[in-house]
Amino acid sequence: MSVSTTGVLPRPAPAAAPRRSRWRPSLRRWISPVALLVAWQVSSATGVLPPDKLSSPWTVLRSAVEVTRSGELGDAFVVSLGRVGAGFALGATAGVLLGIVAGLSRWGEALVDPPVQMLRTLPFLGLIPLFILWFGIGEETKIVLVALGVAFPLYLNVHSGIRSADERLAEAARALGFTRAERLWHVVLPGALPQALVGLRQSLGLAWLALIVGETVNADSGVGYLITNAREFLRTDVVVVGLIVYAVLGLVTDALVRLLERRALRWRAR
């Protein structure tokens, strides 16, 4: 063993911590879904779960392939995606603008917040008859329902994010000679961004929920219409296919927002 020039024995290097396999936590998350799927298939195969109540996973898979090959699922998917896109653009614009107005101004909060708080408590189903009277039975009713589902979570989170901005940073920016517009752009809005992204995730989830309500009540196309039509013929397999499509779309959009969140908030890790 060599001795250092200071006469002190060198400290031994710390033992490397054992590396944990990265795939094990992800694998554990699949245990319960796979177990539920197996239990579902076994219950269907043994007759415990009758097919008129819920089709087996294998039957659902075959039906998914069938409606995909026929083009029926693809057409319904494109229609529903277009409705969500239009409703999201309308609702996000309204929610963000109203949240900024109410968050930056006391008068804006006094004028905007009370009607928004009253409207957001109304259920979607209760608004559908009124929307049909206003907009008819066309696409407008479905798009407005989606817009409402998007607007309220964004409004609440943008408003809360602006109100909870760090006052010390704002005072420091004011002391450095920043104008009001510069303080808004460099301090207030970046501070509100994390909360706004939370609202974005919530609003996308409610957008699909609002679309389900609109398409199953009154529609002649889309995934909701596919589900309603299958219900009339007791095709529980196709109903499950439609629900899976909704679930997958919700998971995909949530994953996209989480990716955006990691990129947009990269500065927080510095």
C-alpha positions as CSV (number, residue, x, y, z in Angstrom):
1,M,0.0,0.0,0.0
2,S,1.5,3.3,-1.0
3,V,1.7,6.3,1.4
4,S,0.8,9.8,0.3
5,T,3.3,12.7,0.5
6,T,1.5,14.0,3.6
7,G,2.2,10.8,5.5
8,V,-1.5,10.0,5.7
9,L,-2.8,6.8,4.3
10,P,-5.2,7.5,1.4
11,R,-8.9,6.9,2.1
12,P,-10.2,3.9,0.3
13,A,-12.7,4.6,-2.4
14,P,-16.3,4.1,-1.4
15,A,-17.8,0.9,-2.7
16,A,-20.0,1.4,-5.7
17,A,-23.7,1.2,-4.8
18,P,-25.3,-1.8,-6.5
19,R,-27.2,-0.7,-9.6
20,R,-30.9,-1.3,-9.5
21,S,-32.4,-2.6,-12.6
22,R,-34.3,0.1,-14.3
23,W,-37.0,-2.2,-15.8
24,R,-38.1,-3.7,-12.5
25,P,-40.3,-0.8,-11.3
26,S,-41.9,-0.5,-14.7
27,L,-42.5,-4.3,-14.8
28,R,-44.2,-4.2,-11.4
29,R,-46.7,-1.7,-12.7
30,W,-47.9,-4.3,-15.3
31,I,-48.6,-7.0,-12.7
32,S,-52.1,-5.8,-11.7
33,P,-53.3,-4.9,-15.2
34,V,-52.2,-8.3,-16.6
35,A,-53.8,-10.0,-13.6
36,L,-57.1,-8.2,-14.2
37,L,-57.0,-9.1,-17.9
38,V,-56.4,-12.8,-17.1
39,A,-59.2,-12.8,-14.5
40,W,-61.5,-11.2,-17.1
41,Q,-60.7,-13.8,-19.7
42,V,-61.0,-16.7,-17.2
43,S,-64.4,-15.4,-16.0
44,S,-65.7,-15.1,-19.6
45,A,-64.4,-18.6,-20.6
46,T,-66.0,-20.2,-17.5
47,G,-69.3,-18.5,-18.0
48,V,-69.1,-16.5,-14.8
49,L,-69.2,-13.3,-16.9
50,P,-71.9,-13.7,-19.6
51,P,-71.1,-12.3,-23.0
52,D,-74.3,-10.1,-23.0
53,K,-72.9,-8.3,-20.0
54,L,-69.2,-8.0,-21.0
55,S,-67.5,-9.8,-23.9
56,S,-64.2,-11.5,-23.3
57,P,-60.8,-9.8,-24.1
58,W,-60.3,-12.1,-27.1
59,T,-63.7,-11.2,-28.5
60,V,-63.0,-7.5,-28.0
61,L,-59.6,-7.9,-29.8
62,R,-61.3,-9.6,-32.7
63,S,-63.9,-6.9,-32.9
64,A,-61.3,-4.2,-32.8
65,V,-59.5,-5.8,-35.8
66,E,-62.9,-6.1,-37.6
67,V,-63.9,-2.5,-37.2
68,T,-60.4,-1.3,-38.0
69,R,-60.3,-3.3,-41.2
70,S,-63.7,-2.0,-42.3
71,G,-62.6,1.6,-41.8
72,E,-65.4,2.3,-39.4
73,L,-63.1,2.9,-36.4
74,G,-60.7,5.0,-38.4
75,D,-63.5,7.3,-39.6
76,A,-65.0,7.6,-36.1
77,F,-61.5,8.4,-34.7
78,V,-60.9,11.2,-37.2
79,V,-64.3,12.8,-36.5
80,S,-63.8,12.7,-32.7
81,L,-60.2,14.0,-32.9
82,G,-61.4,16.9,-35.0
83,R,-64.1,17.8,-32.5
84,V,-61.6,17.7,-29.6
85,G,-59.1,19.8,-31.5
86,A,-61.7,22.5,-32.3
87,G,-63.1,22.5,-28.8
88,F,-59.7,22.5,-27.2
89,A,-58.6,25.5,-29.3
90,L,-61.7,27.5,-28.3
91,G,-61.7,26.5,-24.6
92,A,-57.9,27.0,-24.1
93,T,-58.0,30.4,-25.6
94,A,-60.9,31.5,-23.4
95,G,-59.6,29.9,-20.2
96,V,-56.1,31.3,-20.5
97,L,-57.2,34.8,-21.4
98,L,-59.8,34.9,-18.6
99,G,-57.3,33.5,-16.1
100,I,-54.7,36.2,-17.1
101,V,-57.3,39.0,-16.8
102,A,-58.6,37.7,-13.4
103,G,-55.1,37.0,-12.1
104,L,-53.5,40.4,-13.0
105,S,-56.3,42.7,-12.1
106,R,-58.4,43.1,-9.0
107,W,-61.2,44.5,-11.1
108,G,-60.8,41.7,-13.6
109,E,-61.1,39.1,-10.8
110,A,-64.2,40.8,-9.4
111,L,-65.9,40.8,-12.8
112,V,-64.7,37.5,-14.3
113,D,-64.4,35.1,-11.4
114,P,-68.0,35.0,-10.1
115,P,-69.7,34.0,-13.4
116,V,-66.9,31.5,-14.1
117,Q,-67.3,29.9,-10.7
118,M,-71.1,29.6,-11.2
119,L,-70.8,28.1,-14.7
120,R,-68.1,25.6,-13.8
121,T,-70.4,23.9,-11.3
122,L,-73.1,23.1,-14.0
123,P,-73.1,19.5,-15.2
124,F,-72.6,18.8,-18.9
125,L,-75.8,16.8,-19.2
126,G,-77.8,19.7,-17.9
127,L,-76.4,22.1,-20.5
128,I,-77.1,19.8,-23.5
129,P,-80.8,20.7,-24.0
130,L,-80.0,24.4,-23.8
131,F,-77.1,24.1,-26.3
132,I,-79.3,22.2,-28.7
133,L,-81.8,25.0,-28.6
134,W,-79.0,27.5,-29.2
135,F,-76.8,25.7,-31.7
136,G,-79.0,22.9,-33.0
137,I,-78.0,19.3,-33.3
138,G,-74.9,19.8,-35.4
139,E,-71.2,20.0,-34.5
140,E,-71.4,23.2,-32.6
141,T,-73.0,21.6,-29.5
142,K,-70.3,19.0,-29.2
143,I,-67.5,21.5,-29.8
144,V,-68.9,23.9,-27.1
145,L,-69.2,21.1,-24.6
146,V,-65.5,20.2,-25.2
147,A,-64.6,23.9,-24.9
148,L,-66.3,24.2,-21.6
149,G,-64.5,21.2,-20.3
150,V,-61.2,22.7,-21.3
151,A,-61.7,26.3,-20.3
152,F,-62.5,25.9,-16.6
153,P,-59.5,23.9,-15.4
154,L,-57.2,26.2,-17.4
155,Y,-58.8,29.3,-16.0
156,L,-58.5,28.1,-12.4
157,N,-54.9,27.0,-12.7
158,V,-53.7,30.1,-14.7
159,H,-55.5,32.4,-12.2
160,S,-54.0,30.5,-9.2
161,G,-50.5,30.4,-10.8
162,I,-50.5,34.2,-11.4
163,R,-51.8,35.0,-7.9
164,S,-49.2,32.7,-6.3
165,A,-46.2,34.2,-8.2
166,D,-43.2,35.0,-6.0
167,E,-43.6,38.6,-4.7
168,R,-39.8,38.8,-3.9
169,L,-38.9,38.1,-7.5
170,A,-41.4,40.8,-8.6
171,E,-39.9,43.3,-6.2
172,A,-36.4,42.5,-7.4
173,A,-37.4,43.0,-11.0
174,R,-39.0,46.3,-10.1
175,A,-35.9,47.4,-8.3
176,L,-33.8,46.5,-11.4
177,G,-36.0,48.8,-13.4
178,F,-38.1,46.3,-15.3
179,T,-41.3,47.7,-16.8
180,R,-44.7,46.2,-16.0
181,A,-44.7,44.3,-19.3
182,E,-41.2,43.0,-18.6
183,R,-42.1,41.9,-15.1
184,L,-45.1,40.1,-16.5
185,W,-43.1,38.3,-19.2
186,H,-40.0,37.4,-17.2
187,V,-41.4,36.9,-13.7
188,V,-45.1,36.4,-13.5
189,L,-45.8,34.2,-16.5
190,P,-42.8,31.8,-15.9
191,G,-43.9,31.5,-12.3
192,A,-47.4,30.6,-13.3
193,L,-46.3,28.1,-16.0
194,P,-46.1,25.0,-13.8
195,Q,-49.6,25.6,-12.5
196,A,-50.9,26.3,-16.0
197,L,-49.5,23.0,-17.2
198,V,-51.3,21.2,-14.4
199,G,-54.5,22.8,-15.7
200,L,-53.6,21.7,-19.2
201,R,-53.4,18.1,-18.1
202,Q,-56.8,18.3,-16.3
203,S,-58.4,20.1,-19.2
204,L,-57.4,17.5,-21.7
205,G,-58.9,14.8,-19.5
206,L,-62.2,16.7,-19.2
207,A,-62.1,17.3,-22.9
208,W,-62.5,13.6,-23.7
209,L,-65.1,13.3,-20.9
210,A,-67.1,16.1,-22.5
211,L,-66.8,14.6,-25.9
212,I,-68.1,11.2,-24.7
213,V,-71.1,13.0,-23.2
214,G,-71.8,14.9,-26.5
215,E,-71.3,12.0,-28.8
216,T,-73.3,9.5,-26.9
217,V,-76.3,11.9,-26.5
218,N,-76.7,13.2,-30.0
219,A,-74.3,12.3,-32.8
220,D,-74.3,10.5,-36.2
221,S,-70.6,10.0,-36.3
222,G,-67.5,9.7,-34.1
223,V,-66.4,7.1,-31.5
224,G,-69.3,8.0,-29.2
225,Y,-71.8,7.2,-32.0
226,L,-70.0,3.9,-32.6
227,I,-70.5,3.0,-28.9
228,T,-74.2,4.1,-29.0
229,N,-74.9,2.2,-32.2
230,A,-73.2,-0.9,-30.7
231,R,-75.3,-0.6,-27.6
232,E,-78.5,-0.8,-29.6
233,F,-77.4,-4.1,-31.0
234,L,-76.1,-5.4,-27.7
235,R,-72.5,-5.5,-29.1
236,T,-70.6,-5.1,-25.8
237,D,-67.4,-6.0,-27.6
238,V,-67.6,-2.9,-29.8
239,V,-68.6,-0.8,-26.8
240,V,-65.5,-1.9,-25.1
241,V,-63.4,-1.1,-28.2
242,G,-64.8,2.4,-28.2
243,L,-64.0,2.9,-24.5
244,I,-60.5,1.6,-25.0
245,V,-60.0,4.2,-27.9
246,Y,-61.1,7.0,-25.5
247,A,-58.8,5.7,-22.8
248,V,-55.8,5.4,-25.2
249,L,-56.4,8.9,-26.5
250,G,-56.5,10.3,-23.0
251,L,-53.3,8.5,-22.1
252,V,-51.5,9.7,-25.2
253,T,-52.5,13.4,-24.8
254,D,-51.5,13.2,-21.1
255,A,-48.1,11.8,-22.0
256,L,-47.7,14.6,-24.6
257,V,-48.4,17.2,-21.9
258,R,-46.0,15.6,-19.5
259,L,-43.3,15.7,-22.2
260,L,-44.1,19.4,-22.8
261,E,-43.9,20.0,-19.1
262,R,-40.4,18.4,-18.8
263,R,-39.1,20.5,-21.7
264,A,-40.8,23.8,-20.7
265,L,-39.8,23.5,-17.0
266,R,-36.2,22.3,-17.6
267,W,-35.0,25.6,-16.0
268,R,-36.4,24.5,-12.6
269,A,-33.8,21.8,-12.4
270,R,-30.9,24.2,-12.8
